């Protein structure tokens, strides 16, 4: 079997073991500077080529979740018995009567083994690589497609399938068999190899993406008890906030804890929920290209997938919406608490200002009283000083009245002068305090 394909990012190794790669587009052929992402944009449509298929053929299709680059490289080494010189690229290799294809995706890698010599060579090839697969490469999808010219699978009540575009007859029980694979039988009486390859790849992609899309429902169910508990806690906090049965400090602490737990849950589920919606969209697109119609009284594969996938996607969307609503409700509760605290602080500030005003009024009265006492004290000391010159004048007979009469007449004048001086000093201090800085 000779494989001839042209692609930019796929490493092709044909029968002789020689690697065949497409020459990248450069700026040498055109007199213009090439954008650094031009090659990627052009060859993206050719990155995952269809493999021509002719019945009878048995196809094994596996998908592994690969959480790290080390896992991808380890899986590549397990499949091809050698380490990758790149980052585990999309590789298609002929291996005797088999075609082995390892295809990297965003979060998983798919392995497809195509055998034209019956089921045994493909099963042996997978069994040989199994011990070397990294432990963290978790198997998600295991499909086995038997391409035949005439239908062989006996009809039963559990058989699912219809007629695909191009008169392909599909039959499956949609459950893993004793060997762990979900088995499909596709009868292709007359169809070109390239066209049949496209149909089968769409079928494999639909089933792969369906399984990956349903990962979100498992994530939603795991977080459902946590979400229920958070909603109950929020209801309790809101009741305490409304009834004022708890202190604002304690309510704030509880709301902060609820907010942190909610955001942690949203961060843990956001990627998986978004991925599930994206995978579900891809499944719908693949089913539309298959254009399946009913066969006898069987349920179609499209109907079976839609019946299981649509409720799961709705549950995922509902869970995500509840998370968002919970986050918004916590934010509103925090706003209410913040407003209440602000009002309380305003009242406290007003009380402080009133107290300060009362204190200032008391200080003013006290300062006026002290000022009056100061006038008396200063006047007393000034009269004491003036008593000496008065006595001297009396001793020299220059004072016609007694010293007591003289000091008594001087006392009102001294007190008035002291009062005026202190008022002037006070006015100057007030004028300096009102000056702009």
URDALIN-V392270 format. One record per residue. SS is DSSP state (A for helix, B for strand, O for the rest). PHI is phi in whole degrees, -180 to 180 (NA if undefined). PSI is psi as a letter, one per 40 degrees, with the letter a starting at -180 (* if undefined). Layout:
ss = (SS | SS)
phi = (PHI | PHI)
psi = (PSI | PSI)
This chain:
ss = (O | O | O | O | O | O | O | O | O | B | B | B | B | O | O | O | O | O | B | B | O | O | O | O | O | O | O | O | O | O | O | O | O | O | O | O | O | A | A | A | A | A | A | A | A | A | O | O | O | O | O | O | O | O | O | O | B | B | B | B | B | B | B | B | B | O | O | O | A | A | A | A | A | A | A | A | A | A | A | A | O | O | O | O | O | O | O | O | O | B | B | B | B | B | B | O | O | B | B | B | B | B | B | B | O | O | O | B | B | B | B | B | B | B | B | O | O | O | A | A | A | A | A | A | A | A | A | A | A | A | O | O | O | O | O | O | O | B | B | B | B | B | B | B | B | B | B | B | O | O | O | O | O | O | O | O | O | O | O | B | O | B | B | B | O | O | O | B | B | B | B | B | B | B | B | B | O | O | O | O | O | B | B | B | B | B | B | O | O | O | O | O | A | A | A | A | A | A | A | A | A | A | A | A | A | A | A | A | A | A | A | A | A | O | A | A | A | A | A | A | A | A | A | A | A | A | A | A | A | A | A | A | A | A | A | A | A | A | A | A | A | A | A | O | O | O | O | A | A | A | A | A | A | A | A | A | A | A | A | A | A | A | A | A | A | A | A | A | A | A | A | A | A | A | A | A | A | A | A | A | A | A | A | A | A | A | A | A | A | A | O | O | B | B | O | O | O | O | B | O | A | A | A | A | A | A | A | A | A | A | A | A | A | A | A | A | A | A | A | A | A | A | A | A | A | A | A | A | A | A | A | A | A | A | A | A | A | A | A | A | A | A | A | A | A | A | A | A | A | A | A | A | A | A | A | A | A | A | A | A | A | A | A | A | A | A | A | A | A | A | A | A | A | A | A | A | A | A | A | A | A | A | A | A | A | A | A | A | A | A | A | A | A | A | A | O | O | O | O | O | O | O | A | A | A | A | A | A | A | A | A | A | A | A | A | A | A | A | A | A | A | A | A | A | A | A | A | A | A | A | A | A | A | A | O | O | O)
phi = (NA | -115 | -108 | -123 | -140 | -129 | -159 | -85 | -108 | -100 | -86 | -110 | -125 | -86 | -57 | -79 | 84 | -84 | -79 | -117 | -129 | -78 | -69 | -65 | -74 | -127 | -90 | -67 | -79 | -124 | -83 | -136 | -75 | -86 | -66 | -61 | -102 | -65 | -60 | -62 | -65 | -73 | -88 | -60 | -69 | -106 | -72 | -127 | -70 | -80 | -99 | -65 | -131 | -137 | -71 | -82 | -148 | -115 | -120 | -106 | -132 | -122 | -132 | -117 | -73 | -122 | -75 | -148 | -65 | -63 | -65 | -63 | -65 | -66 | -68 | -61 | -65 | -69 | -76 | -108 | 60 | -161 | -75 | -87 | -79 | -113 | -103 | 52 | -74 | -66 | -129 | -125 | -137 | -85 | -134 | 68 | -88 | -110 | -117 | -112 | -127 | -117 | -124 | -81 | -128 | -61 | -125 | -148 | -128 | -109 | -116 | -122 | -117 | -109 | -124 | -102 | -117 | 96 | -81 | -62 | -58 | -66 | -63 | -67 | -64 | -70 | -64 | -70 | -87 | -56 | -63 | -98 | -69 | -56 | -64 | -88 | -87 | -82 | -73 | -114 | -129 | -141 | -121 | -133 | -114 | -106 | -88 | -132 | -91 | -130 | -59 | -121 | -68 | -67 | -71 | -152 | -66 | -91 | -76 | -119 | 150 | -151 | -107 | -87 | -56 | 93 | 62 | -88 | -97 | -110 | -145 | -162 | -101 | 60 | -134 | -62 | -88 | -60 | -87 | 92 | -95 | -86 | -92 | -124 | -118 | -122 | -96 | -122 | -64 | -156 | -160 | -65 | -61 | -66 | -66 | -64 | -60 | -65 | -64 | -67 | -64 | -64 | -65 | -63 | -65 | -61 | -69 | -65 | -66 | -62 | -62 | -68 | -64 | -76 | -62 | -65 | -69 | -65 | -64 | -64 | -68 | -65 | -92 | -61 | -61 | -64 | -64 | -61 | -65 | -65 | -65 | -66 | -63 | -65 | -61 | -66 | -66 | -64 | -63 | -65 | -67 | -76 | -83 | 55 | -93 | -144 | -75 | -62 | -63 | -69 | -63 | -62 | -62 | -66 | -65 | -65 | -65 | -62 | -63 | -64 | -67 | -65 | -67 | -65 | -65 | -63 | -65 | -73 | -111 | -62 | -65 | -65 | -66 | -64 | -64 | -63 | -65 | -66 | -63 | -62 | -63 | -63 | -61 | -60 | -65 | -66 | -65 | -65 | -71 | -74 | 50 | -77 | -123 | -69 | -129 | 57 | -104 | -70 | -76 | -76 | -64 | -61 | -65 | -63 | -66 | -63 | -65 | -91 | -83 | -61 | -63 | -64 | -64 | -65 | -65 | -62 | -64 | -64 | -64 | -65 | -66 | -63 | -62 | -65 | -64 | -63 | -61 | -67 | -64 | -63 | -62 | -66 | -62 | -64 | -64 | -62 | -64 | -63 | -64 | -64 | -65 | -63 | -63 | -62 | -66 | -62 | -63 | -64 | -65 | -64 | -65 | -64 | -64 | -63 | -63 | -63 | -63 | -61 | -65 | -64 | -64 | -64 | -63 | -64 | -61 | -64 | -66 | -67 | -64 | -63 | -63 | -63 | -65 | -65 | -61 | -65 | -65 | -64 | -62 | -61 | -68 | -66 | -64 | -63 | -69 | -70 | -66 | -69 | -64 | -64 | -64 | -64 | -64 | -68 | -65 | -91 | 62 | -92 | -102 | -75 | -116 | -72 | -64 | -68 | -67 | -64 | -67 | -65 | -72 | -79 | -59 | -62 | -65 | -64 | -63 | -65 | -64 | -63 | -61 | -64 | -63 | -66 | -65 | -67 | -63 | -64 | -64 | -65 | -64 | -65 | -65 | -68 | -69 | -87 | -68 | -69 | -81)
psi = (h | h | h | h | i | h | i | d | e | h | h | h | h | a | d | e | e | h | h | h | i | i | h | i | h | a | e | d | d | i | f | i | h | h | i | d | e | d | d | d | d | d | e | d | e | e | d | g | i | i | h | h | i | h | i | h | i | h | h | h | h | i | h | h | h | g | e | i | d | d | d | d | d | d | d | d | d | d | d | e | f | i | i | h | e | a | f | g | i | h | h | h | i | h | g | b | e | i | h | h | h | h | h | i | a | d | e | i | h | h | h | h | h | h | h | e | f | a | d | d | d | d | d | d | d | d | d | d | e | d | d | e | h | i | d | e | g | h | h | d | h | h | i | h | h | h | h | i | d | i | h | d | h | h | i | i | d | e | h | i | i | a | h | i | h | e | f | h | h | h | h | i | e | f | i | h | a | d | e | e | i | h | h | i | h | h | h | g | d | h | i | i | d | d | d | d | d | d | d | d | d | d | d | d | d | d | d | d | d | d | d | d | d | e | d | d | d | d | d | d | d | d | e | d | d | d | d | d | d | d | d | d | d | d | d | d | d | d | d | d | d | d | e | f | e | i | i | d | d | d | d | d | d | d | d | d | d | d | d | d | d | d | d | d | d | d | d | d | e | d | d | d | d | d | d | d | d | d | d | d | d | d | d | d | d | d | d | d | d | d | f | h | i | i | h | b | e | i | h | i | d | d | d | d | d | d | d | d | d | d | d | d | d | d | d | d | d | d | d | d | d | d | d | d | d | d | d | d | d | d | d | d | d | d | d | d | d | d | d | d | d | d | d | d | d | d | d | d | d | d | d | d | d | d | d | d | d | d | d | d | d | d | d | d | d | d | d | d | d | d | d | d | d | d | d | d | d | d | d | d | d | d | d | d | d | e | d | d | d | d | d | d | d | d | d | e | f | e | h | e | i | i | d | d | d | d | d | d | d | d | d | d | d | d | d | d | d | d | d | d | d | d | d | d | d | d | d | d | d | d | d | d | d | e | h | i | *)
